[in-house]
């Protein structure tokens, strides 16, 4: 259902773009091409048709967008975590890291650290 609504939205967008491009901002556009009076659709009727088509497509685009927001497929299952979240979850706790034995000095060695000469 969501795919069908998405396709209808794309078609409505393309048709709306084409109709708006056909119109002229000063009232000419496609209607100015039909200036002869013996046409079936006169200049005024063509302008009225383009205006009605623009409004119809704009309203249908709005309605289809609202329907698409309700038709978005939502899984009821637990959503998969992103790769970054999985890496964060898989990092081991530093307090749980194994401790390695520290070498103990032998009986003959001193436990004091050697002092380095200052430069």
Order of alpha helices (4+ residues) and beta strands (2+ residues): alpha-alpha-alpha-alpha
